[in-house]
Amino acid sequence: MQRTECRDLRHLQYFTLYEYMTMPLLHRENHLPFGDEHGVVKVMNSNTYTAPKYSSAVRGFTLMETMVAVCIFGILTAIGIPTYQSYVQKAKVASAMADIMTIATVIGRYTTLYNSPPPDLATIGLDKVLDPWGRPYVYLSFTGLKGKGKMRKDKNLVPINTQYDLYSVGADGQSKPPLTVPVSKDDVILANDGNYIGLAANY
């Protein structure tokens, strides 16, 4: 195989593979070899070869780009977290409403049999039932009750039930008999003797 000379680039020389392999080691160290499809070894003189400069287009993110990305992430988080929390609370309220309806159904059956509501939830085996916030449901039978002080009341301070109260104290874990008190707003209540079950704030 004949040598092919390079006439365009001074730092590029062509050798056959045999010539390059038999080249003195000291001379070979000053050259950077790479092959082509014809079996010819192209040798760049390391004394004259200059490494290519890479475009700035392949660089990483700049500080400004990173800051913009962080700001966008923060905005999305600020919007997403409250929305998710609101969804979780609505789901818990719905679950509490379903529990209260179930408990009220059992109380209704007991009342039909004994002509009065049970004295407590333990009597019907539901005292261990917890609301979605991990607290027991509050039950108050009016049978034998003196006064209306403990009864749940509407904005006119009129009792919202005639036989018993049944409710969850809600997310804050606090409650007062009047529904208009701020700590009672998130209670999930049974009112109108079972015709309304939902948030006290919406009653």
Beta strands, then each sheet from edge to edge (+ up, - down):
strand 1: 12-16
strand 2: 31-35
strand 3: 40-45
strand 4: 138-141
strand 5: 164-168
strand 6: 188-191
strand 7: 196-199
sheet 1: 1+ 3- 2+
sheet 2: 4+ 5- 6+ 7-
end
